[in-house]
Amino acid sequence: MPNFMPEAVRGSFSLLVLTISTTFWTLLLCLTALLKAAVPIQSWRLLCDRVMQAISRAWVGCYNLGLELTKTVVWDIQGADGLKAENWYLVIANHQSWVDIVVLQKAFHRKAPMLKFFLKRELIWVPILGIAWWVLEFPFLRRSTSVRKDLETTRNACEKFKSAPVSIMNFVEGTRFTSKKHQEQDSPYKHLLKPKSVGIALVLGSLGEQIHSILDVTIVYPEGVRQIWDFLCCRSIKIKVQVRQLPVTNELVGDYIKDRDFRRHFDNWLDKLWREKDESFEKLLKVSGP
């Protein structure tokens, strides 16, 4: 797209292309889902699942191409090589903007299984995307006042991940980073909010034997964090991504709710990991871009 084009026009055009693309791929997913439901034969349903995964990959590939055509994105992605589509992964990352989802899709496209997020139930009402997430069986969690009920909901969702390789995505901070939230939390980390252990502990407890490794992702925007509209409008942006593969050891699999010693050990492990991530963030921020 020509650089002289006003940013608002650039953003509107990008949003239009994104909406058309999302609608097209969502319709294909819905059609495949209807075909899957129409024939109650396990082999047929497995075939439809593979088709939907292929559609999802094509969708992400289409969006990545759109990024290349509408703006200059200087990517610095480290550590994402060597992943395998036949493995299960638990992906954890810091969270600053909805753009993070675009970044993660780019970093793992055709390198790891499809990313599946735990979503707040309210997001099912997001136009078009909510339908796509539902068809793809992303788990929608109803936040309740009972921690045990939330955990049971998460445990049930994990059962759906056992049938085919998947990359289970969790923003363990639970919300997007802002200076206000950072101050309110009195966070001990310079660039991060406090992580929440319970979600990933339950995933590891349910799928520990199947998960090949934990992918610890640090996302940095050296020129400043952009929200989604600013991202669509911008002409160029630098994005740095560092991926660390961590082994799933026996010490990380246990009963987080009932075993106090395990809970204390897991919380300490995550705190150490988050301190390392904070240091990595600082280094990525200081090192000049490519």
Secondary structure, DSSP 8 states (H G I E B T S, - for coil): --TTS-HHHHHHHHHHHHHHHHHHHHHHHHHHHHHHHH---HHHHHHHHHHHHHHHHHHHHHHHHHHHHH-EEEEEEES-TT--TTSEEEEEE----THHHHHHHHHHTTTSS-EEE-EEGGGGGSTTHHHHHHHTT--EE---S-HHHHHHHHHHHHHGGGSS--EEEE-TTSS---HHHHHHHT-SSSS------HHHHHHHHHHTTTEEEEEEEEEE-TT----HHHHHH-SEEEEEEEEEEEE--GGG-S-TTT-HHHHHHHHHHHHHHHHHHHHHHHHHHHS---
